[in-house]
């Protein structure tokens, strides 16, 4: 389709929350789930996260599998990252290439090393960076065939709203958080009849967590 296969991933409580109302999310999932995520990253050509996730969770987005098997570090795709991202952010101190995505006026954070790449795209009417051109550029210019998207909720929701996601994997922890921090925001649908349908479910127990993976029906 001229874009990568897009897999959305998140860890959530039983009531579907990815963080507390204060934004705390470490750790919702257990060590077994987190270890599997590192395997997922080795299988992806690129890992994507947006501004809110970079600020709230300070992710490294690198792949550190518990194996000695060789792998190619995935490209870290950073959507609309703030220019004032602190120099001590883990994204600057972990292995793997980086691609900063911003609008025509934006720029990569000043701490970004010279070897990093920059992609400029327009903003849509919703104020978000245009996602379809980003995906097409990842495939055409960077050879990305498999993209793992790790948040946040606005990015997940926008990809679902625009029918740009192909699959989802959720690590469900046996806890209840309450609050409002759900895995996907966006516009959503007005009627359950118009909901995105999931099929080909795969389940696996990981410690006390339950991993559920689905394909999204076209």
C-alpha angles and dihedrals in degrees: 000000000000093000136076126271101264121215118186115208133187142152116228144172120249088267091055101256122141096193142003119266088264089059097251113147107155108138118000094140125052130248094265091057093046090051090054091051089060088055090051089054092054088055093051126081090212140012119211132201133164137227098274094052092048091053099039103039105022091217123191091205089201126133117249105165120181092244139085093225112124119249138169113250110244122243109257108224111199115195119210093337114186117254089227094059103147116258090233092060110130092235088072095049104048134081124267139066121284133216117193115205120199142143127270094278097040131091138196116270113280090242090062111118118240091249092065119103128230128211121190122201135165126260122245127229089271091060093248124122111265104265102193093060089047091054093046091050091049090055099040102036103028104028094239111165099158119042124187113201115202102181165181119245094249092053092046091049094048092051090050093045090052094044092240098130124089105184143004134212121194128189106207118200122200094244136101119224106167117194128096107286102116126173096245131032123163124111096307122189129301096219131033087231088070095050121127108258123224128207144161092056120199120194133190134167114231110185104301092338129091118219115206122183128185141175115234113234114242 
